[in-house]
Amino acid sequence: MANFQGHALPGSFFLIIGLWWSIKYPLKFFHEKGKKSRLSQQQQRLEVIEAAVRTVFSVIGILAEQFVPDGPHLHLSHENHWVKLMNWQHFTMYLFFAISGIIDMLTYHSTHIVPLGVDRLIMAVAIFNEGFLFYYHIHNRPPLDQHIHLLLTFALFGGSISVFLEVIFRDNIVLELFRTSLVILQGTWFWQIGFVLFPLFGAPEWDQKDEHNIMFITMCFSWHYVAALCIVAANYSLVYCLLTRMKRHGGEIIGIQNLKSDHTYQAALLSGSDEE
């Protein structure tokens, strides 16, 4: 992560997952509204696929942190000196998310083995661990660098608490959408960190000690969350309108079919009476 690409990679992962959740949870909510049935086999299969994708993302992150040209290559120490501890911290972050993905797959694939709720608990632990690592990741750095990473921990600890509540209040659409908004925020903020610390296209470097830059970044964090909320709200509304339209058209088709069947039945009755 000591470059722009290192921040863009996890940012892209979290952004993809957050955008998917912003569509998935409204679909699930409107589909199951008023029902108390268990997940269908198709839904369980979809959950397993999603968990597998998240696990693959985490493994890619692990490999990237370890085996980039200047990475530690699985060496933790050399000649009584630690080797690339920053990469190892990122490796640990990805490791916890990989474990979370594996537990999710086991939860939906082997429901009789893994108790329901363990998946959310491990996800909460993974998010908390990320915040924990980042909190102790910024010491002895310039003020702006510290602040922009510290802002990320607010989203992480908030997300951890939200997911932990899902252990108790499972399938709560409010908690799921709140978690989704924080994941999108996390994804966009990783990109923002990359642009601030590693400017592209010849852009001027940020003054790491300027208090005005710190004030702007704090305000920018709020703007990012507003954007995340707008994305979640827009996708929620889009799913609602799409399903309502499909249901209306489906009802019209069913009504036409019923009308045709009624006419057929009446014609049969009339033909029968004529024969008599």
DOVOSE-269836 format. One record per residue (C-alpha): residue number from 1; residue in one letter; y, z, x. Coordinates in steps of 0.2 Angstrom, whole numbers, plus 5000, padded with zeros to 4 digits. Each point is the difference from the previous one (the first is absolute). Layout:
BEGIN
+-----+------+------+------+------+
| pos | code |   yy |   zz |   xx |
+-----+------+------+------+------+
| NUM |    A |    Y |    Z |    X |
...
+-----+------+------+------+------+
***
This chain:
BEGIN
+-----+------+------+------+------+
| pos | code |   yy |   zz |   xx |
+-----+------+------+------+------+
|   1 |    M | 5000 | 5000 | 5000 |
|   2 |    A | 5012 | 4999 | 5015 |
|   3 |    N | 5006 | 4984 | 4994 |
|   4 |    F | 5005 | 4991 | 4984 |
|   5 |    Q | 4983 | 4993 | 4997 |
|   6 |    G | 4992 | 5017 | 5001 |
|   7 |    H | 5011 | 5006 | 4985 |
|   8 |    A | 4999 | 4984 | 4990 |
|   9 |    L | 4981 | 5001 | 5000 |
|  10 |    P | 4998 | 5017 | 4991 |
|  11 |    G | 5015 | 4995 | 4990 |
|  12 |    S | 4992 | 4985 | 4994 |
|  13 |    F | 4983 | 5009 | 4996 |
|  14 |    F | 5009 | 5013 | 4990 |
|  15 |    L | 5011 | 4988 | 4991 |
|  16 |    I | 4985 | 4989 | 4995 |
|  17 |    I | 4991 | 5015 | 4993 |
|  18 |    G | 5015 | 5007 | 4991 |
|  19 |    L | 5003 | 4983 | 4992 |
|  20 |    W | 4982 | 4999 | 4994 |
|  21 |    W | 5001 | 5017 | 4993 |
|  22 |    S | 5016 | 4996 | 4990 |
|  23 |    I | 4990 | 4987 | 4991 |
|  24 |    K | 4983 | 5009 | 5000 |
|  25 |    Y | 5005 | 5016 | 4992 |
|  26 |    P | 5010 | 4993 | 4985 |
|  27 |    L | 4985 | 4988 | 4997 |
|  28 |    K | 4988 | 5015 | 5000 |
|  29 |    F | 5012 | 5011 | 4989 |
|  30 |    F | 5003 | 4987 | 4986 |
|  31 |    H | 4982 | 4994 | 5000 |
|  32 |    E | 4993 | 5018 | 4998 |
|  33 |    K | 5014 | 5006 | 4989 |
|  34 |    G | 4992 | 5010 | 4985 |
|  35 |    K | 4983 | 4999 | 5008 |
|  36 |    K | 4990 | 5013 | 5009 |
|  37 |    S | 4986 | 4989 | 5007 |
|  38 |    R | 4995 | 5001 | 5018 |
|  39 |    L | 5004 | 4986 | 5012 |
|  40 |    S | 4990 | 4984 | 4997 |
|  41 |    Q | 4989 | 4992 | 5014 |
|  42 |    Q | 5014 | 4987 | 5003 |
|  43 |    Q | 5013 | 5013 | 5002 |
|  44 |    Q | 4989 | 5010 | 5012 |
|  45 |    R | 4996 | 4985 | 5010 |
|  46 |    L | 5019 | 4996 | 5001 |
|  47 |    E | 5003 | 5018 | 5006 |
|  48 |    V | 4987 | 4998 | 5014 |
|  49 |    I | 5007 | 4984 | 5005 |
|  50 |    E | 5018 | 5007 | 5001 |
|  51 |    A | 4993 | 5015 | 5011 |
|  52 |    A | 4991 | 4988 | 5011 |
|  53 |    V | 5016 | 4990 | 5003 |
|  54 |    R | 5010 | 5016 | 5004 |
|  55 |    T | 4986 | 5005 | 5012 |
|  56 |    V | 5001 | 4983 | 5009 |
|  57 |    F | 5019 | 5002 | 5001 |
|  58 |    S | 4997 | 5017 | 5008 |
|  59 |    V | 4987 | 4993 | 5013 |
|  60 |    I | 5012 | 4986 | 5004 |
|  61 |    G | 5014 | 5013 | 5004 |
|  62 |    I | 4987 | 5010 | 5010 |
|  63 |    L | 4995 | 4985 | 5011 |
|  64 |    A | 5018 | 4994 | 5002 |
|  65 |    E | 5006 | 5017 | 5006 |
|  66 |    Q | 4985 | 5002 | 5012 |
|  67 |    F | 4998 | 4982 | 5007 |
|  68 |    V | 5017 | 4992 | 5002 |
|  69 |    P | 5003 | 4995 | 5018 |
|  70 |    D | 5010 | 5016 | 5004 |
|  71 |    G | 4989 | 5011 | 4989 |
|  72 |    P | 4989 | 5015 | 5005 |
|  73 |    H | 4983 | 4990 | 4997 |
|  74 |    L | 4992 | 5016 | 4994 |
|  75 |    H | 5005 | 5010 | 5016 |
|  76 |    L | 5008 | 5017 | 4995 |
|  77 |    S | 5004 | 5006 | 5018 |
|  78 |    H | 5000 | 4993 | 5017 |
|  79 |    E | 5002 | 5010 | 5016 |
|  80 |    N | 5005 | 5015 | 4991 |
|  81 |    H | 5013 | 4991 | 4990 |
|  82 |    W | 5000 | 4995 | 4982 |
|  83 |    V | 4999 | 4982 | 4996 |
|  84 |    K | 5012 | 4992 | 4987 |
|  85 |    L | 5000 | 5015 | 4988 |
|  86 |    M | 5012 | 4991 | 4988 |
|  87 |    N | 4986 | 4987 | 4997 |
|  88 |    W | 4987 | 5014 | 4998 |
|  89 |    Q | 5011 | 5008 | 4987 |
|  90 |    H | 5001 | 4983 | 4990 |
|  91 |    F | 4981 | 4998 | 5003 |
|  92 |    T | 4998 | 5017 | 4991 |
|  93 |    M | 5011 | 4995 | 4986 |
|  94 |    Y | 4990 | 4984 | 4997 |
|  95 |    L | 4983 | 5010 | 5002 |
|  96 |    F | 5004 | 5012 | 4986 |
|  97 |    F | 5005 | 4985 | 4988 |
|  98 |    A | 4983 | 4992 | 5005 |
|  99 |    I | 4991 | 5016 | 4995 |
| 100 |    S | 5009 | 5000 | 4984 |
| 101 |    G | 4995 | 4982 | 4996 |
| 102 |    I | 4982 | 5004 | 5004 |
| 103 |    I | 5000 | 5015 | 4989 |
| 104 |    D | 5008 | 4989 | 4986 |
| 105 |    M | 4985 | 4988 | 5002 |
| 106 |    L | 4987 | 5014 | 4999 |
| 107 |    T | 5009 | 5008 | 4985 |
| 108 |    Y | 4999 | 4984 | 4989 |
| 109 |    H | 4984 | 4993 | 5007 |
| 110 |    S | 4990 | 5017 | 5000 |
| 111 |    T | 5008 | 5010 | 4985 |
| 112 |    H | 4985 | 5011 | 4999 |
| 113 |    I | 5002 | 5005 | 5019 |
| 114 |    V | 5018 | 5002 | 5003 |
| 115 |    P | 5009 | 5012 | 4988 |
| 116 |    L | 5015 | 4992 | 4990 |
| 117 |    G | 5016 | 5005 | 5008 |
| 118 |    V | 4995 | 5000 | 5018 |
| 119 |    D | 5007 | 4983 | 5003 |
| 120 |    R | 5017 | 5006 | 4994 |
| 121 |    L | 4999 | 5015 | 5011 |
| 122 |    I | 4996 | 4991 | 5016 |
| 123 |    M | 5014 | 4987 | 4996 |
| 124 |    A | 5012 | 5015 | 4999 |
| 125 |    V | 4993 | 5007 | 5016 |
| 126 |    A | 5003 | 4983 | 5009 |
| 127 |    I | 5018 | 4998 | 4993 |
| 128 |    F | 5004 | 5018 | 5006 |
| 129 |    N | 4992 | 4997 | 5017 |
| 130 |    E | 5011 | 4985 | 5002 |
| 131 |    G | 5016 | 5010 | 4996 |
| 132 |    F | 4994 | 5014 | 5011 |
| 133 |    L | 4997 | 4988 | 5015 |
| 134 |    F | 5017 | 4992 | 4997 |
| 135 |    Y | 5009 | 5017 | 4999 |
| 136 |    Y | 4994 | 5004 | 5017 |
| 137 |    H | 5002 | 4982 | 5006 |
| 138 |    I | 5019 | 4999 | 5002 |
| 139 |    H | 5004 | 5014 | 5012 |
| 140 |    N | 5011 | 4996 | 5015 |
| 141 |    R | 5006 | 4984 | 4992 |
| 142 |    P | 5018 | 4994 | 4996 |
| 143 |    P | 5007 | 5007 | 4984 |
| 144 |    L | 4999 | 4984 | 4990 |
| 145 |    D | 4982 | 4997 | 5005 |
| 146 |    Q | 4996 | 5018 | 4995 |
| 147 |    H | 5009 | 4999 | 4984 |
| 148 |    I | 4993 | 4983 | 4994 |
| 149 |    H | 4982 | 5007 | 5003 |
| 150 |    L | 5004 | 5017 | 4992 |
| 151 |    L | 5005 | 4991 | 4984 |
| 152 |    L | 4983 | 4992 | 5000 |
| 153 |    T | 4992 | 5017 | 4999 |
| 154 |    F | 5008 | 5004 | 4984 |
| 155 |    A | 4992 | 4986 | 4992 |
| 156 |    L | 4983 | 5004 | 5008 |
| 157 |    F | 5000 | 5019 | 4995 |
| 158 |    G | 5006 | 4995 | 4982 |
| 159 |    G | 4986 | 4988 | 4999 |
| 160 |    S | 4987 | 5012 | 5006 |
| 161 |    I | 5005 | 5013 | 4987 |
| 162 |    S | 5000 | 4987 | 4987 |
| 163 |    V | 4982 | 4994 | 5004 |
| 164 |    F | 4994 | 5018 | 5001 |
| 165 |    L | 5006 | 5002 | 4982 |
| 166 |    E | 4989 | 4985 | 4996 |
| 167 |    V | 4985 | 5010 | 5005 |
| 168 |    I | 5004 | 5011 | 4984 |
| 169 |    F | 5009 | 4988 | 4989 |
| 170 |    R | 4989 | 4984 | 5004 |
| 171 |    D | 5005 | 4983 | 4992 |
| 172 |    N | 5018 | 5007 | 4997 |
| 173 |    I | 5011 | 4984 | 4999 |
| 174 |    V | 5016 | 5010 | 5005 |
| 175 |    L | 4992 | 5007 | 5016 |
| 176 |    E | 4992 | 4983 | 5004 |
| 177 |    L | 5016 | 4991 | 4998 |
| 178 |    F | 5010 | 5013 | 5010 |
| 179 |    R | 4987 | 4998 | 5014 |
| 180 |    T | 5002 | 4981 | 4999 |
| 181 |    S | 5018 | 5001 | 5002 |
| 182 |    L | 4999 | 5011 | 5015 |
| 183 |    V | 4987 | 4988 | 5008 |
| 184 |    I | 5012 | 4986 | 4997 |
| 185 |    L | 5014 | 5010 | 5008 |
| 186 |    Q | 4989 | 5004 | 5015 |
| 187 |    G | 4996 | 4982 | 5003 |
| 188 |    T | 5018 | 4994 | 4999 |
| 189 |    W | 5006 | 5014 | 5010 |
| 190 |    F | 4988 | 4996 | 5014 |
| 191 |    W | 5008 | 4983 | 5001 |
| 192 |    Q | 5018 | 5008 | 4999 |
| 193 |    I | 4995 | 5011 | 5015 |
| 194 |    G | 4994 | 4984 | 5010 |
| 195 |    F | 5017 | 4991 | 4996 |
| 196 |    V | 5010 | 5015 | 5006 |
| 197 |    L | 4991 | 5005 | 5015 |
| 198 |    F | 4995 | 4983 | 5006 |
| 199 |    P | 5013 | 4987 | 4994 |
| 200 |    L | 4995 | 4982 | 4998 |
| 201 |    F | 5008 | 4983 | 5003 |
| 202 |    G | 5013 | 5007 | 5012 |
| 203 |    A | 5007 | 5013 | 4988 |
| 204 |    P | 5010 | 5014 | 5008 |
| 205 |    E | 4991 | 5016 | 5004 |
| 206 |    W | 5004 | 5015 | 4989 |
| 207 |    D | 5010 | 5015 | 5008 |
| 208 |    Q | 4987 | 5013 | 4999 |
| 209 |    K | 5013 | 5014 | 5001 |
| 210 |    D | 5012 | 4994 | 4988 |
| 211 |    E | 5001 | 5012 | 4985 |
| 212 |    H | 5006 | 4986 | 4989 |
| 213 |    N | 4984 | 4990 | 5003 |
| 214 |    I | 4990 | 5016 | 4995 |
| 215 |    M | 5010 | 5001 | 4984 |
| 216 |    F | 4997 | 4982 | 4996 |
| 217 |    I | 4982 | 5001 | 5003 |
| 218 |    T | 4998 | 5015 | 4989 |
| 219 |    M | 5009 | 4990 | 4986 |
| 220 |    C | 4989 | 4985 | 5004 |
| 221 |    F | 4985 | 5011 | 4997 |
| 222 |    S | 5006 | 5003 | 4983 |
| 223 |    W | 5003 | 4982 | 4997 |
| 224 |    H | 4982 | 4996 | 5006 |
| 225 |    Y | 4993 | 5012 | 4987 |
| 226 |    V | 5011 | 4993 | 4986 |
| 227 |    A | 4993 | 4983 | 5005 |
| 228 |    A | 4982 | 5007 | 4999 |
| 229 |    L | 5003 | 5008 | 4983 |
| 230 |    C | 5007 | 4983 | 4994 |
| 231 |    I | 4984 | 4991 | 5006 |
| 232 |    V | 4989 | 5012 | 4991 |
| 233 |    A | 5010 | 5000 | 4984 |
| 234 |    A | 5001 | 4981 | 5001 |
| 235 |    N | 4981 | 4998 | 5002 |
| 236 |    Y | 4996 | 5013 | 4987 |
| 237 |    S | 5011 | 4990 | 4987 |
| 238 |    L | 4993 | 4984 | 5006 |
| 239 |    V | 4982 | 5006 | 4997 |
| 240 |    Y | 5005 | 5007 | 4983 |
| 241 |    C | 5008 | 4984 | 4994 |
| 242 |    L | 4986 | 4989 | 5006 |
| 243 |    L | 4986 | 5011 | 4992 |
| 244 |    T | 5011 | 5001 | 4984 |
| 245 |    R | 5001 | 4981 | 5000 |
| 246 |    M | 4982 | 4997 | 5003 |
| 247 |    K | 4995 | 5013 | 4986 |
| 248 |    R | 5012 | 4991 | 4988 |
| 249 |    H | 4993 | 4983 | 5004 |
| 250 |    G | 4982 | 5007 | 4999 |
| 251 |    G | 5004 | 5007 | 4983 |
| 252 |    E | 5007 | 4984 | 4994 |
| 253 |    I | 4984 | 4991 | 5005 |
| 254 |    I | 4989 | 5013 | 4992 |
| 255 |    G | 5010 | 4998 | 4984 |
| 256 |    I | 4998 | 4981 | 5000 |
| 257 |    Q | 4981 | 5002 | 5003 |
| 258 |    N | 4999 | 5013 | 4986 |
| 259 |    L | 5010 | 4988 | 4988 |
| 260 |    K | 4989 | 4986 | 5004 |
| 261 |    S | 4984 | 5010 | 4997 |
| 262 |    D | 5008 | 5006 | 4983 |
| 263 |    H | 5003 | 4982 | 4995 |
| 264 |    T | 4982 | 4995 | 5005 |
| 265 |    Y | 4993 | 5015 | 4990 |
| 266 |    Q | 5010 | 4995 | 4984 |
| 267 |    A | 4995 | 4982 | 5002 |
| 268 |    A | 4982 | 5005 | 5000 |
| 269 |    L | 5002 | 5011 | 4985 |
| 270 |    L | 5008 | 4985 | 4990 |
| 271 |    S | 4986 | 4988 | 5005 |
| 272 |    G | 4987 | 5013 | 4995 |
| 273 |    S | 5009 | 5002 | 4983 |
| 274 |    D | 5000 | 4981 | 4998 |
| 275 |    E | 4982 | 4998 | 5002 |
| 276 |    E | 4997 | 5013 | 4987 |
+-----+------+------+------+------+
***
